[in-house]
Amino acid sequence: MFFLPSAVHRKLNKPVNIILPLVLALGVTACINQSKFFDTLDHKKDWDTIQSSLPAYPQPENLLEFDAGPTARLRYFIDAESISVDEKRVIRYSMVAQSEQGASNVSYEGIRCKTRERKRYATGNNETHSWVRAGVSEWQPLERVTQLQAQRELAKFYFCPRGLVVGSPAEAVRALKAGIHPMVNR
């Protein structure tokens, strides 16, 4: 077995004695700051309460088309009147996906730019023009779900330029009308 002289041992341990407590303190601070995210729209709320918070059903005159990427087979629209940004920096909107034949799917969704996640709150009933609770309403990573191409494009080029959420619904509408947010680097 090899032993270091005590003077050498103290010299090598000095940086460790300074750095180790600092690293531990930073680790504890990081754990404390990562509080669980609770969605203010639907956390521990029943459907009736959630439904009263939903926007009006999308009207054709309020729809703004956006480019959902080169592989998109549908046309995608955002209802300008439905866009909101809450205090937790979640941007919510109604989206309409329309086929060439005119059939459409309507949904009310949210995007968390900070974590690049998307959540569907409700789907639209086109016959009654009302909202129906989404079967699955969980935050999903935009990058891992193939079917979320439109939402990825929406986040990247319109609602979350450089990973930051737009500051207001008006800013989101301007980006949609311009075809891209001005902060996006192509």
C-alpha positions as CSV (number, residue, x, y, z in Angstrom):
1,M,0.0,0.0,0.0
2,F,1.2,3.5,-0.8
3,F,0.9,6.4,1.7
4,L,1.4,10.1,1.0
5,P,3.4,12.2,3.4
6,S,0.9,14.3,5.5
7,A,2.1,17.6,4.0
8,V,1.3,16.4,0.5
9,H,-2.0,14.9,1.6
10,R,-3.1,18.2,3.2
11,K,-2.1,20.1,0.0
12,L,-4.1,17.7,-2.3
13,N,-7.1,17.8,0.1
14,K,-7.4,21.6,0.3
15,P,-9.1,22.1,-3.0
16,V,-11.4,19.1,-2.3
17,N,-12.3,20.5,1.1
18,I,-13.3,23.8,-0.6
19,I,-15.0,22.4,-3.8
20,L,-16.9,19.5,-2.2
21,P,-19.1,21.6,0.2
22,L,-19.8,24.0,-2.7
23,V,-20.9,21.2,-5.0
24,L,-23.1,19.7,-2.3
25,A,-24.7,23.1,-1.6
26,L,-25.4,23.7,-5.3
27,G,-27.0,20.3,-5.6
28,V,-29.3,20.9,-2.6
29,T,-30.2,24.3,-4.0
30,A,-31.0,22.8,-7.4
31,C,-33.3,20.2,-5.8
32,I,-35.1,22.9,-3.8
33,N,-35.7,25.1,-6.8
34,Q,-37.2,22.3,-8.9
35,S,-40.7,22.4,-7.5
36,K,-43.4,20.4,-9.2
37,F,-45.2,22.2,-12.0
38,F,-49.0,22.5,-11.5
39,D,-51.0,23.6,-14.4
40,T,-53.3,26.4,-13.3
41,L,-56.0,25.6,-15.9
42,D,-56.8,22.0,-14.8
43,H,-54.8,21.0,-11.6
44,K,-57.3,19.2,-9.3
45,K,-60.3,20.8,-11.1
46,D,-63.4,18.9,-12.3
47,W,-64.5,19.1,-16.0
48,D,-67.2,21.7,-15.3
49,T,-64.7,24.1,-13.8
50,I,-62.2,23.5,-16.6
51,Q,-64.9,23.9,-19.3
52,S,-65.8,27.3,-18.0
53,S,-62.2,28.4,-18.5
54,L,-62.0,27.3,-22.1
55,P,-62.3,29.8,-25.0
56,A,-65.2,30.1,-27.3
57,Y,-65.3,27.5,-30.1
58,P,-63.1,28.7,-33.1
59,Q,-64.8,30.8,-35.7
60,P,-63.5,30.7,-39.4
61,E,-62.9,34.5,-39.4
62,N,-60.4,34.2,-36.5
63,L,-58.3,31.4,-37.9
64,L,-54.7,32.1,-38.9
65,E,-52.9,29.5,-41.0
66,F,-49.3,28.5,-40.1
67,D,-46.7,26.4,-41.8
68,A,-46.5,23.0,-40.1
69,G,-43.4,21.9,-41.9
70,P,-42.6,20.2,-45.2
71,T,-44.1,16.8,-44.2
72,A,-47.4,18.1,-43.1
73,R,-50.4,16.6,-45.0
74,L,-53.0,18.8,-43.3
75,R,-53.5,22.5,-43.1
76,Y,-53.1,24.0,-39.6
77,F,-54.8,27.0,-38.2
78,I,-54.7,28.8,-34.8
79,D,-57.7,30.7,-33.5
80,A,-56.3,34.2,-32.8
81,E,-59.0,34.9,-30.2
82,S,-58.1,31.8,-28.1
83,I,-54.4,32.6,-27.5
84,S,-53.4,33.3,-23.9
85,V,-50.2,33.4,-21.9
86,D,-50.5,32.7,-18.2
87,E,-48.4,33.6,-15.2
88,K,-46.6,30.2,-15.3
89,R,-45.6,31.0,-18.9
90,V,-47.9,28.5,-20.6
91,I,-49.2,29.6,-23.9
92,R,-52.7,28.1,-24.7
93,Y,-54.5,28.2,-28.0
94,S,-57.2,26.5,-30.1
95,M,-55.8,24.6,-33.2
96,V,-57.7,23.4,-36.2
97,A,-56.2,20.7,-38.5
98,Q,-58.0,20.5,-41.8
99,S,-57.7,17.8,-44.5
100,E,-57.9,18.6,-48.3
101,Q,-61.5,17.3,-48.3
102,G,-62.5,19.8,-45.6
103,A,-62.8,17.6,-42.6
104,S,-61.3,19.2,-39.5
105,N,-60.1,18.3,-36.0
106,V,-60.2,21.0,-33.3
107,S,-58.3,21.0,-30.1
108,Y,-57.5,23.3,-27.2
109,E,-53.8,22.9,-26.2
110,G,-51.0,24.4,-24.3
111,I,-47.2,24.6,-24.8
112,R,-44.6,25.0,-22.1
113,C,-41.7,26.6,-24.0
114,K,-39.2,26.1,-21.1
115,T,-39.6,22.3,-21.1
116,R,-40.7,22.0,-24.8
117,E,-43.8,20.1,-23.8
118,R,-47.4,20.1,-25.1
119,K,-50.7,19.2,-23.5
120,R,-54.2,18.8,-24.9
121,Y,-57.0,20.0,-22.7
122,A,-60.0,19.5,-24.9
123,T,-61.1,18.4,-28.3
124,G,-63.8,20.0,-30.4
125,N,-67.1,18.6,-31.4
126,N,-67.8,20.0,-34.8
127,E,-71.5,19.2,-34.8
128,T,-72.3,21.0,-31.5
129,H,-69.4,23.5,-31.6
130,S,-68.5,22.6,-28.0
131,W,-65.5,21.3,-26.1
132,V,-65.1,17.7,-25.0
133,R,-62.6,16.7,-22.3
134,A,-59.5,15.2,-23.9
135,G,-59.0,11.5,-23.3
136,V,-55.4,11.9,-22.5
137,S,-54.4,15.2,-20.9
138,E,-50.8,15.0,-19.9
139,W,-47.7,17.0,-20.7
140,Q,-45.8,15.3,-23.5
141,P,-42.3,16.2,-24.8
142,L,-42.6,17.7,-28.3
143,E,-39.4,16.0,-29.5
144,R,-40.4,12.5,-28.7
145,V,-43.9,12.2,-30.2
146,T,-43.9,11.9,-34.0
147,Q,-47.5,13.1,-34.3
148,L,-46.6,16.5,-32.8
149,Q,-44.9,17.9,-35.9
150,A,-47.3,20.8,-36.1
151,Q,-46.9,21.7,-32.4
152,R,-43.1,21.5,-32.8
153,E,-43.2,23.9,-35.7
154,L,-45.6,26.2,-33.8
155,A,-43.3,26.3,-30.8
156,K,-40.1,26.7,-32.7
157,F,-41.1,29.4,-35.2
158,Y,-44.0,31.2,-33.6
159,F,-44.6,30.8,-29.9
160,C,-41.2,29.9,-28.4
161,P,-38.5,31.8,-30.3
162,R,-35.1,30.8,-28.9
163,G,-37.0,28.8,-26.2
164,L,-38.7,31.8,-24.7
165,V,-42.5,32.1,-24.6
166,V,-44.0,35.1,-26.4
167,G,-44.9,37.9,-24.1
168,S,-48.5,38.4,-25.1
169,P,-51.3,37.0,-27.3
170,A,-50.7,40.0,-29.6
171,E,-47.1,39.0,-30.1
172,A,-48.1,35.5,-31.0
173,V,-50.7,36.8,-33.5
174,R,-48.1,39.0,-35.1
175,A,-45.7,36.1,-35.5
176,L,-48.5,33.9,-37.1
177,K,-49.5,36.7,-39.5
178,A,-45.8,37.3,-40.5
179,G,-45.2,33.6,-41.0
180,I,-42.4,33.5,-38.4
181,H,-41.4,35.2,-35.2
182,P,-38.8,37.9,-35.7
183,M,-36.5,36.5,-33.1
184,V,-36.1,33.2,-34.9
185,N,-32.8,32.6,-36.6
186,R,-33.2,30.5,-39.7
